[in-house]
Amino acid sequence: MRSLAKFRPNPSTKLFPDGLFEDFFNRSIADFVGSDVLITQPAVNILETETSFVLEVAAPGFDKQQFEIQVADDVLTVRAKHDENEQEKQERFTRRTYRFEAFERTFRLPQTVNQDGVSAVYENGILMVTLPKKEEAVSSAKAITIG
């Protein structure tokens, strides 16, 4: 009976056999001192359309009630706090590469944003914040006839 073995070719650029050098330097600091010191911020995409800006915040594992969104003094603040239950506190991970217990992100808004019309939707782990543009900021295209 034959068994499968993972094939790892050792190119001449490797300093140590079995990838010891790469395994050591391709780890995060949390792998050595524990994941409790890992500080993470969610990834953010910002899309500009003709009529608005759309902010997409990747924040899986939260409920929509755990988010707080504020607009004040031309600054948008997005906060979330995840309370661990007793079962989560007792779980022991052998490797943990992401963890969002709480985060806060702030964004300076341009003068063209209508701050009274900001809306948000949380679906499939993505928080989408829509920031509509003011009427005077929306470009109006006008067709010009050539005479």
RAHU-V554664 format. One record per run of one state. SS is the DSSP state (H for helix, E for strand, C for the rest). FROM is the first residue (numbers start at 0). TO is the last residue. If there is no record, write none. Layout:
ss:SS from:FROM to:TO
ss:SS from:FROM to:TO
This chain:
ss:C from:0 to:15
ss:H from:16 to:24
ss:C from:25 to:27
ss:H from:28 to:32
ss:C from:33 to:33
ss:H from:34 to:36
ss:C from:37 to:42
ss:E from:43 to:47
ss:C from:48 to:50
ss:E from:51 to:57
ss:C from:58 to:62
ss:H from:63 to:65
ss:E from:66 to:71
ss:C from:72 to:73
ss:E from:74 to:80
ss:C from:81 to:84
ss:H from:85 to:89
ss:C from:90 to:100
ss:E from:101 to:107
ss:C from:108 to:111
ss:E from:112 to:112
ss:C from:113 to:113
ss:H from:114 to:116
ss:C from:117 to:117
ss:E from:118 to:122
ss:C from:123 to:124
ss:E from:125 to:132
ss:C from:133 to:133
ss:H from:134 to:136
ss:C from:137 to:146
